[in-house]
Amino acid sequence: MSAVLSFEEALDRASKSRVINIDAEGAILGRLASYVAKLLLMGYRVNVVNVEKALVTGDREMVIESYKLWLEVRTHKNPYRHSPHRPRNPITIFKKAVKGMLPKESWRGFKAYKRLKAYIGVPEEFRGKELIKISDTLADTLKRLETVAVADIARAMGWKGVGL
């Protein structure tokens, strides 16, 4: 059961428990990540379900090619050890987007990041609970024509689809 709420309404609903359960289905990845980062910095625990159904806007081939180019960054000196390791599954793609929006050189950002949990699908523990969709992040309300699901990007980068 999902409720489409504005950011302020979501804060009002979760003010006592300090836990917010967000459904990422149909939400634009960057917009959702910015709202989640803001909630984490305010001290809320955030659980995000259906991260594989979050969307990235843009032409499908262009988006997938840009993520594949991201994988090709290497160094000549022992590439496995010294090259950046890029996320290939939807959970880590989403978490890296959120982590990029948190303070990097302070304990505040580190502690905020530890309060984030992301899941593929809807786990058993969240089946009866209310899931919130933030209205500003939904692709339907923004009338974006071309979008790509995070699961499709992950599969193009080598994710096997375990967990779906």
Secondary structure, DSSP 8 states (H G I E B T S, - for coil): -EEEE-HHHHHHHTTTT-EEEEE-TTBBHHHHHHHHHHHHHTT-EEEEE-GGG-EEES-HHHHHHHHHHHHT---SS-HHHHS-----SHHHHHHHHHHTTS-SSSHHHHHHHHTEEE-SS--GGGSSS-EEEEGGGBHHHHT-S-EEEHHHHHHHTT---TT-
